[in-house]
Amino acid sequence: MKILKRLLLLLVAIILVTAVYNYPKLNIIAGYSAKSMNSSVFLAGRTMQFTDSTDNNFSPINLGSDKINVSEKTSSSSVFGLLTRNAIYREGLGSVLIVDDYDTSRKLLIPKRTKPDNLTPFPFGNADQKDSIFTNVDYEKLNKSVNTIFSNNTQTRAVVVIHKNQIIAEKYDTGFTKSSRILGWSMTKSIMSTVFGIMQKQGKIHVNQHVNNYDWTQDDRGSITYNNLLQMNSGLEWDEDYNSISDVSKMLFLEKDMTMIQAKKPLVGKPNETWNYSSGTSNLISRLIRSKFNSHQEYLDYWYAEFIDKIGMNSMLVETDLSGNYVGSSYAWATPRDWAKFGLLYLNKGNWNGEQLFNPSWVDYISTPTNGSDGTYGGHFWLNAEGQFQDVPKNMFYASGYQGQFVFVFPDQDLVVVRMGLTKIDINGFLKNLLESIK
Protein backbone atom coordinates (compact mmCIF):
# COMPACT_ATOMS: atom_id res chain seq x y z
CA MET A 1 0.00 0.00 0.00
CA LYS A 2 2.86 2.41 0.89
CA ILE A 3 4.50 1.70 -2.46
CA LEU A 4 1.24 2.44 -4.25
CA LYS A 5 0.86 5.77 -2.39
CA ARG A 6 4.42 6.74 -3.23
CA LEU A 7 3.85 5.91 -6.87
CA LEU A 8 0.67 8.00 -6.89
CA LEU A 9 2.47 10.92 -5.24
CA LEU A 10 5.29 10.61 -7.77
CA LEU A 11 2.77 10.58 -10.62
CA VAL A 12 1.02 13.67 -9.25
CA ALA A 13 4.38 15.42 -8.85
CA ILE A 14 5.34 14.59 -12.45
CA ILE A 15 2.01 15.91 -13.72
CA LEU A 16 2.39 19.14 -11.71
CA VAL A 17 5.96 19.73 -12.88
CA THR A 18 4.97 19.02 -16.46
CA ALA A 19 2.00 21.40 -16.21
CA VAL A 20 4.11 24.19 -14.69
CA TYR A 21 6.85 23.71 -17.29
CA ASN A 22 4.41 23.73 -20.19
CA TYR A 23 2.05 26.42 -18.83
CA PRO A 24 3.45 29.19 -21.08
CA LYS A 25 3.08 26.91 -24.11
CA LEU A 26 -0.49 26.03 -23.17
CA ASN A 27 -1.21 29.75 -22.71
CA ILE A 28 -0.08 30.52 -26.25
CA ILE A 29 -1.81 27.47 -27.77
CA ALA A 30 -5.11 28.37 -26.14
CA GLY A 31 -4.63 32.01 -27.02
CA TYR A 32 -4.00 31.28 -30.69
CA SER A 33 -6.99 28.96 -30.88
CA ALA A 34 -9.40 31.33 -29.12
CA LYS A 35 -8.31 34.39 -31.14
CA SER A 36 -8.36 32.51 -34.45
CA MET A 37 -11.80 31.11 -33.71
CA ASN A 38 -13.23 34.46 -32.72
CA SER A 39 -11.98 36.26 -35.82
CA SER A 40 -13.00 33.44 -38.11
CA VAL A 41 -16.57 33.25 -36.78
CA PHE A 42 -17.42 36.88 -35.99
CA LEU A 43 -15.24 38.77 -38.47
CA ALA A 44 -15.03 36.38 -41.41
CA GLY A 45 -18.45 34.77 -40.95
CA ARG A 46 -17.36 31.13 -40.87
CA THR A 47 -18.61 28.41 -38.55
CA MET A 48 -16.89 27.01 -35.49
CA GLN A 49 -16.88 23.55 -37.08
CA PHE A 50 -15.26 24.83 -40.27
CA THR A 51 -12.61 26.75 -38.32
CA ASP A 52 -11.75 23.79 -36.11
CA SER A 53 -11.35 21.54 -39.14
CA THR A 54 -9.22 24.00 -41.14
CA ASP A 55 -7.57 27.07 -39.58
CA ASN A 56 -7.11 25.49 -36.14
CA ASN A 57 -6.46 21.95 -37.34
CA PHE A 58 -2.67 21.79 -37.03
CA SER A 59 -0.30 20.80 -34.25
CA PRO A 60 -0.16 21.96 -31.51
CA ILE A 61 -3.11 24.37 -31.98
CA ASN A 62 -5.49 21.44 -32.48
CA LEU A 63 -4.97 20.61 -28.78
CA GLY A 64 -7.31 23.49 -27.98
CA SER A 65 -10.96 22.71 -27.29
CA ASP A 66 -13.05 25.63 -28.55
CA LYS A 67 -16.41 27.11 -27.60
CA ILE A 68 -18.27 30.19 -28.82
CA ASN A 69 -21.04 32.38 -27.44
CA VAL A 70 -22.87 33.86 -30.41
CA SER A 71 -24.90 36.45 -28.49
CA GLU A 72 -21.87 37.86 -26.66
CA LYS A 73 -19.51 37.33 -29.62
CA THR A 74 -16.99 35.58 -27.42
CA SER A 75 -14.91 32.45 -27.84
CA SER A 76 -12.85 30.34 -25.48
CA SER A 77 -10.24 27.65 -25.86
CA SER A 78 -9.09 25.18 -23.24
CA VAL A 79 -6.07 22.87 -23.39
CA PHE A 80 -6.60 19.63 -21.44
CA GLY A 81 -8.81 21.61 -19.04
CA LEU A 82 -5.65 23.07 -17.48
CA LEU A 83 -5.92 26.56 -18.93
CA THR A 84 -8.57 28.58 -20.75
CA ARG A 85 -8.17 31.73 -22.87
CA ASN A 86 -11.01 33.99 -23.97
CA ALA A 87 -11.47 36.32 -26.93
CA ILE A 88 -14.15 38.85 -27.83
CA TYR A 89 -15.25 40.52 -31.06
CA ARG A 90 -15.59 44.32 -31.01
CA GLU A 91 -17.47 45.87 -33.91
CA GLY A 92 -15.11 47.92 -36.07
CA LEU A 93 -12.03 46.80 -34.14
CA GLY A 94 -12.02 43.04 -34.65
CA SER A 95 -11.21 40.26 -32.20
CA VAL A 96 -8.85 40.39 -29.27
CA LEU A 97 -7.73 38.11 -26.46
CA ILE A 98 -9.04 39.45 -23.15
CA VAL A 99 -7.93 39.30 -19.54
CA ASP A 100 -9.97 38.66 -16.39
CA ASP A 101 -10.60 42.34 -15.63
CA TYR A 102 -11.75 43.21 -19.17
CA ASP A 103 -14.80 45.49 -18.99
CA THR A 104 -17.28 44.40 -21.66
CA SER A 105 -19.49 47.42 -20.95
CA ARG A 106 -16.75 49.96 -21.65
CA LYS A 107 -17.53 52.15 -24.68
CA LEU A 108 -14.77 51.87 -27.26
CA LEU A 109 -13.75 54.30 -29.96
CA ILE A 110 -14.14 52.78 -33.41
CA PRO A 111 -12.93 54.04 -36.80
CA LYS A 112 -15.34 55.94 -38.99
CA ARG A 113 -15.89 54.18 -42.31
CA THR A 114 -17.20 55.36 -45.66
CA LYS A 115 -19.88 53.54 -47.60
CA PRO A 116 -18.73 51.18 -50.39
CA ASP A 117 -19.11 52.38 -53.97
CA ASN A 118 -21.22 49.61 -55.47
CA LEU A 119 -21.98 51.49 -58.70
CA THR A 120 -18.52 52.06 -60.18
CA PRO A 121 -17.04 48.99 -61.91
CA PHE A 122 -14.09 47.16 -60.38
CA PRO A 123 -11.34 48.06 -59.56
CA PHE A 124 -12.29 51.65 -58.69
CA GLY A 125 -15.62 50.49 -57.28
CA ASN A 126 -17.24 47.21 -56.33
CA ALA A 127 -19.63 46.75 -59.25
CA ASP A 128 -18.99 44.15 -61.94
CA GLN A 129 -16.04 45.00 -64.13
CA LYS A 130 -16.36 45.86 -67.80
CA ASP A 131 -14.93 42.73 -69.35
CA SER A 132 -12.20 42.96 -71.97
CA ILE A 133 -10.32 40.33 -73.90
CA PHE A 134 -6.57 40.83 -74.15
CA THR A 135 -4.94 39.33 -77.23
CA ASN A 136 -1.63 38.94 -75.37
CA VAL A 137 -3.19 36.56 -72.83
CA ASP A 138 -3.45 32.82 -73.41
CA TYR A 139 -6.56 32.27 -71.29
CA GLU A 140 -6.48 28.49 -71.59
CA LYS A 141 -2.92 28.32 -70.27
CA LEU A 142 -3.72 30.93 -67.62
CA ASN A 143 -6.72 29.02 -66.26
CA LYS A 144 -4.74 25.79 -66.30
CA SER A 145 -1.98 27.34 -64.19
CA VAL A 146 -4.57 28.66 -61.70
CA ASN A 147 -6.38 25.32 -61.52
CA THR A 148 -3.08 23.55 -60.90
CA ILE A 149 -2.37 25.53 -57.75
CA PHE A 150 -5.73 24.37 -56.38
CA SER A 151 -5.28 20.72 -57.34
CA ASN A 152 -1.83 20.16 -55.81
CA ASN A 153 -3.04 19.79 -52.22
CA THR A 154 -1.79 23.29 -51.38
CA GLN A 155 -4.96 24.26 -49.47
CA THR A 156 -5.23 27.33 -51.69
CA ARG A 157 -8.34 29.32 -50.87
CA ALA A 158 -8.29 32.04 -53.50
CA VAL A 159 -6.38 33.27 -56.53
CA VAL A 160 -7.04 36.58 -58.30
CA VAL A 161 -5.02 37.66 -61.33
CA ILE A 162 -5.30 41.25 -62.60
CA HIS A 163 -3.82 42.55 -65.86
CA LYS A 164 -4.23 46.17 -66.96
CA ASN A 165 -6.74 46.81 -64.15
CA GLN A 166 -8.85 43.84 -65.34
CA ILE A 167 -9.47 40.55 -63.53
CA ILE A 168 -8.35 37.93 -66.04
CA ALA A 169 -8.53 34.92 -63.72
CA GLU A 170 -10.26 34.26 -60.42
CA LYS A 171 -10.90 31.05 -58.50
CA TYR A 172 -12.03 30.11 -54.99
CA ASP A 173 -11.92 26.94 -52.95
CA THR A 174 -15.09 25.35 -51.59
CA GLY A 175 -16.55 27.54 -48.86
CA PHE A 176 -15.00 30.75 -50.17
CA THR A 177 -16.27 33.43 -52.57
CA LYS A 178 -15.26 36.88 -53.78
CA SER A 179 -16.93 38.23 -50.61
CA SER A 180 -14.90 36.12 -48.15
CA ARG A 181 -12.62 38.00 -45.81
CA ILE A 182 -9.24 36.28 -45.42
CA LEU A 183 -6.49 37.10 -42.95
CA GLY A 184 -3.36 38.50 -44.59
CA TRP A 185 -1.12 37.86 -41.57
CA SER A 186 2.18 39.67 -42.27
CA MET A 187 0.83 41.30 -45.41
CA THR A 188 -0.51 43.70 -42.78
CA LYS A 189 3.08 44.97 -42.47
CA SER A 190 2.86 46.26 -46.03
CA ILE A 191 -0.50 47.89 -45.23
CA MET A 192 1.09 49.66 -42.28
CA SER A 193 4.07 50.73 -44.39
CA THR A 194 1.66 52.25 -46.90
CA VAL A 195 0.05 54.33 -44.15
CA PHE A 196 3.54 55.64 -43.39
CA GLY A 197 4.10 56.48 -47.06
CA ILE A 198 0.84 58.43 -47.23
CA MET A 199 1.73 60.31 -44.04
CA GLN A 200 5.13 61.16 -45.50
CA LYS A 201 3.53 62.66 -48.61
CA GLN A 202 1.37 64.77 -46.31
CA GLY A 203 4.39 65.97 -44.34
CA LYS A 204 3.44 64.24 -41.09
CA ILE A 205 6.51 62.00 -40.87
CA HIS A 206 9.67 61.10 -42.81
CA VAL A 207 11.81 58.00 -43.15
CA ASN A 208 15.04 59.83 -42.36
CA GLN A 209 13.84 61.23 -39.04
CA HIS A 210 15.27 59.78 -35.85
CA VAL A 211 12.68 58.03 -33.74
CA ASN A 212 13.57 59.90 -30.52
CA ASN A 213 10.99 58.14 -28.39
CA TYR A 214 11.00 56.31 -25.08
CA ASP A 215 14.34 56.19 -23.30
CA TRP A 216 16.35 55.61 -26.47
CA THR A 217 18.00 59.02 -26.25
CA GLN A 218 19.96 57.76 -23.26
CA ASP A 219 21.89 55.18 -25.29
CA ASP A 220 22.90 54.19 -28.82
CA ARG A 221 19.28 53.47 -29.76
CA GLY A 222 18.92 57.22 -30.22
CA SER A 223 20.53 56.85 -33.65
CA ILE A 224 17.69 54.64 -34.95
CA THR A 225 15.64 56.21 -37.75
CA TYR A 226 12.21 55.36 -39.15
CA ASN A 227 14.07 54.08 -42.18
CA ASN A 228 15.88 51.54 -40.01
CA LEU A 229 12.57 50.34 -38.60
CA LEU A 230 10.83 50.14 -41.97
CA GLN A 231 13.74 48.17 -43.38
CA MET A 232 13.93 45.84 -40.34
CA ASN A 233 17.48 47.06 -39.93
CA SER A 234 17.43 48.74 -36.52
CA GLY A 235 19.84 46.41 -34.74
CA LEU A 236 17.30 45.83 -31.96
CA GLU A 237 17.08 42.37 -30.41
CA TRP A 238 14.12 40.25 -31.55
CA ASP A 239 13.30 36.55 -31.83
CA GLU A 240 10.78 35.80 -34.62
CA ASP A 241 10.17 32.08 -34.05
CA TYR A 242 6.62 30.76 -34.40
CA ASN A 243 7.55 27.25 -33.26
CA SER A 244 8.54 28.19 -29.73
CA ILE A 245 7.85 30.65 -26.93
CA SER A 246 9.55 33.60 -28.58
CA ASP A 247 9.19 37.36 -28.71
CA VAL A 248 6.62 37.20 -31.49
CA SER A 249 4.41 34.53 -29.89
CA LYS A 250 4.47 36.32 -26.53
CA MET A 251 3.61 39.61 -28.23
CA LEU A 252 0.63 38.28 -30.21
CA PHE A 253 -0.88 36.07 -27.52
CA LEU A 254 0.19 37.45 -24.14
CA GLU A 255 0.59 41.24 -24.41
CA LYS A 256 -2.13 43.84 -23.83
CA ASP A 257 -0.06 46.43 -25.69
CA MET A 258 1.74 44.79 -28.62
CA THR A 259 3.66 47.94 -29.54
CA MET A 260 5.97 48.15 -26.53
CA ILE A 261 7.84 44.84 -26.44
CA GLN A 262 10.22 45.82 -29.26
CA ALA A 263 10.74 49.31 -27.82
CA LYS A 264 12.17 47.78 -24.64
CA LYS A 265 14.70 45.58 -26.43
CA PRO A 266 18.42 46.42 -26.40
CA LEU A 267 20.65 46.90 -29.40
CA VAL A 268 22.47 43.76 -30.48
CA GLY A 269 23.81 45.22 -33.72
CA LYS A 270 24.37 48.50 -35.51
CA PRO A 271 21.45 50.33 -37.16
CA ASN A 272 21.49 49.94 -40.95
CA GLU A 273 23.92 47.04 -40.65
CA THR A 274 21.89 44.34 -38.90
CA TRP A 275 18.85 43.09 -40.80
CA ASN A 276 16.48 41.00 -38.68
CA TYR A 277 12.83 40.34 -39.53
CA SER A 278 10.71 41.53 -36.61
CA SER A 279 6.94 41.71 -36.16
CA GLY A 280 7.65 43.70 -33.01
CA THR A 281 9.20 46.42 -35.14
CA SER A 282 6.03 46.69 -37.23
CA ASN A 283 3.88 47.15 -34.15
CA LEU A 284 6.33 49.68 -32.75
CA ILE A 285 5.89 51.70 -35.97
CA SER A 286 2.12 51.49 -35.48
CA ARG A 287 2.57 53.11 -32.06
CA LEU A 288 4.89 55.77 -33.49
CA ILE A 289 2.30 56.55 -36.17
CA ARG A 290 -0.33 56.88 -33.43
CA SER A 291 1.86 59.43 -31.62
CA LYS A 292 1.65 61.75 -34.64
CA PHE A 293 -2.08 62.32 -34.13
CA ASN A 294 -3.78 64.57 -31.60
CA SER A 295 -6.29 61.93 -30.56
CA HIS A 296 -6.89 58.22 -30.63
CA GLN A 297 -9.94 58.78 -32.85
CA GLU A 298 -7.82 60.56 -35.47
CA TYR A 299 -5.38 57.64 -35.50
CA LEU A 300 -8.18 55.10 -35.91
CA ASP A 301 -9.87 57.08 -38.70
CA TYR A 302 -6.75 57.92 -40.69
CA TRP A 303 -5.90 54.40 -41.90
CA TYR A 304 -9.33 54.06 -43.48
CA ALA A 305 -10.09 57.63 -44.58
CA GLU A 306 -6.74 58.30 -46.25
CA PHE A 307 -6.04 54.84 -47.60
CA ILE A 308 -8.16 51.74 -47.08
CA ASP A 309 -11.63 53.09 -47.84
CA LYS A 310 -10.23 55.63 -50.29
CA ILE A 311 -9.22 52.85 -52.69
CA GLY A 312 -12.38 50.86 -52.01
CA MET A 313 -10.92 48.14 -49.78
CA ASN A 314 -14.16 48.38 -47.86
CA SER A 315 -14.04 44.77 -46.69
CA MET A 316 -10.72 45.34 -44.93
CA LEU A 317 -10.61 45.42 -41.16
CA VAL A 318 -7.36 45.91 -39.26
CA GLU A 319 -7.70 44.54 -35.76
CA THR A 320 -6.46 46.42 -32.71
CA ASP A 321 -4.88 45.20 -29.49
CA LEU A 322 -6.33 45.78 -26.02
CA SER A 323 -4.61 49.19 -25.89
CA GLY A 324 -6.22 50.37 -29.10
CA ASN A 325 -3.19 50.05 -31.39
CA TYR A 326 -3.58 48.64 -34.89
CA VAL A 327 -1.73 45.31 -34.95
CA GLY A 328 0.42 46.39 -37.88
CA SER A 329 2.35 43.15 -37.90
CA SER A 330 -0.37 40.62 -38.47
CA TYR A 331 -4.10 41.29 -38.30
CA ALA A 332 -5.58 42.79 -41.49
CA TRP A 333 -8.52 40.96 -43.05
CA ALA A 334 -9.97 41.58 -46.53
CA THR A 335 -11.47 39.86 -49.55
CA PRO A 336 -9.02 38.64 -52.19
CA ARG A 337 -10.34 41.30 -54.58
CA ASP A 338 -9.58 44.02 -52.04
CA TRP A 339 -6.10 42.60 -51.46
CA ALA A 340 -5.73 42.85 -55.26
CA LYS A 341 -6.71 46.55 -55.13
CA PHE A 342 -3.82 47.03 -52.72
CA GLY A 343 -1.46 45.56 -55.31
CA LEU A 344 -2.94 47.79 -58.00
CA LEU A 345 -2.25 50.88 -55.91
CA TYR A 346 1.45 49.99 -56.04
CA LEU A 347 1.33 48.96 -59.67
CA ASN A 348 0.00 52.48 -60.39
CA LYS A 349 2.70 54.08 -58.20
CA GLY A 350 0.31 55.41 -55.60
CA ASN A 351 -2.18 56.91 -58.05
CA TRP A 352 -5.76 55.79 -57.51
CA ASN A 353 -8.24 56.86 -60.16
CA GLY A 354 -6.47 60.21 -60.58
CA GLU A 355 -5.59 60.90 -56.93
CA GLN A 356 -1.98 60.52 -55.78
CA LEU A 357 -2.05 58.89 -52.33
CA PHE A 358 1.70 58.54 -51.90
CA ASN A 359 4.60 59.83 -53.94
CA PRO A 360 5.75 57.62 -56.86
CA SER A 361 9.20 57.61 -55.22
CA TRP A 362 7.66 55.64 -52.34
CA VAL A 363 7.46 52.60 -54.63
CA ASP A 364 11.19 52.96 -55.30
CA TYR A 365 11.80 53.20 -51.58
CA ILE A 366 9.88 50.09 -50.54
CA SER A 367 11.40 48.07 -53.41
CA THR A 368 15.03 49.00 -52.70
CA PRO A 369 16.89 46.14 -50.98
CA THR A 370 17.77 46.52 -47.32
CA ASN A 371 21.39 46.12 -46.27
CA GLY A 372 21.96 42.54 -45.16
CA SER A 373 18.76 41.07 -46.63
CA ASP A 374 20.47 39.56 -49.70
CA GLY A 375 18.07 41.44 -51.94
CA THR A 376 14.96 39.86 -50.38
CA TYR A 377 13.55 42.77 -48.36
CA GLY A 378 12.77 46.45 -48.76
CA GLY A 379 10.52 48.83 -46.85
CA HIS A 380 8.17 46.27 -45.31
CA PHE A 381 7.81 44.52 -48.68
CA TRP A 382 9.59 41.41 -49.98
CA LEU A 383 11.72 41.55 -53.14
CA ASN A 384 13.15 39.37 -55.88
CA ALA A 385 16.11 41.71 -56.48
CA GLU A 386 18.71 38.95 -56.52
CA GLY A 387 16.52 36.54 -58.47
CA GLN A 388 15.86 33.96 -55.76
CA PHE A 389 12.80 33.11 -57.86
CA GLN A 390 14.80 32.43 -60.99
CA ASP A 391 11.94 32.42 -63.49
CA VAL A 392 10.39 35.63 -62.17
CA PRO A 393 11.39 39.23 -63.07
CA LYS A 394 13.82 40.73 -60.57
CA ASN A 395 11.76 43.89 -60.18
CA MET A 396 8.73 41.95 -58.92
CA PHE A 397 7.94 42.83 -55.30
CA TYR A 398 5.29 41.50 -52.96
CA ALA A 399 3.48 41.48 -49.64
CA SER A 400 3.73 38.14 -47.85
CA GLY A 401 2.02 36.54 -44.87
CA TYR A 402 2.09 33.37 -42.79
CA GLN A 403 0.90 30.17 -44.50
CA GLY A 404 1.38 31.62 -47.97
CA GLN A 405 -0.66 34.81 -48.27
CA PHE A 406 0.67 36.84 -51.20
CA VAL A 407 0.09 39.98 -53.22
CA PHE A 408 2.62 39.96 -56.08
CA VAL A 409 3.23 43.12 -58.14
CA PHE A 410 4.81 42.88 -61.61
CA PRO A 411 5.57 46.42 -62.89
CA ASP A 412 6.72 45.40 -66.39
CA GLN A 413 3.83 43.01 -67.01
CA ASP A 414 1.14 45.37 -65.62
CA LEU A 415 0.14 42.44 -63.43
CA VAL A 416 -1.04 41.77 -59.87
CA VAL A 417 -1.44 38.24 -58.50
CA VAL A 418 -3.12 37.38 -55.20
CA ARG A 419 -2.91 33.96 -53.57
CA MET A 420 -4.50 33.09 -50.21
CA GLY A 421 -4.33 29.73 -48.46
CA LEU A 422 -3.24 27.63 -45.50
CA THR A 423 0.09 26.28 -46.72
CA LYS A 424 3.17 27.57 -48.49
CA ILE A 425 3.49 27.03 -52.23
CA ASP A 426 6.18 26.75 -54.88
CA ILE A 427 6.27 30.46 -55.64
CA ASN A 428 8.65 30.23 -58.58
CA GLY A 429 6.71 27.43 -60.26
CA PHE A 430 3.33 29.08 -59.72
CA LEU A 431 4.41 32.47 -61.03
CA LYS A 432 6.43 30.99 -63.90
CA ASN A 433 3.34 29.21 -65.23
CA LEU A 434 1.24 32.36 -64.89
CA LEU A 435 3.78 34.57 -66.64
CA GLU A 436 4.04 32.15 -69.55
CA SER A 437 0.36 32.78 -70.30
CA ILE A 438 0.92 36.54 -70.71
CA LYS A 439 3.09 37.71 -73.59
PyMOL commands that set and color helices and strands:
alter all, ss='L'
color gray80, all
select helices_A, chain A and resi 2-43+48-53+61-63+139-151+187-201+216-218+220-223+226-230+247-254+279-290+296-308+336-347+360-366+427-435
alter helices_A, ss='H'
color red, helices_A
select strands_A, chain A and resi 64-69+74-79+83-90+94-98+156-163+166-172+182-183+317-318+332-334+351-352+355-356+382-383+397-401+405-410+415-421
alter strands_A, ss='S'
color yellow, strands_A
deselect
rebuild
show_as cartoon
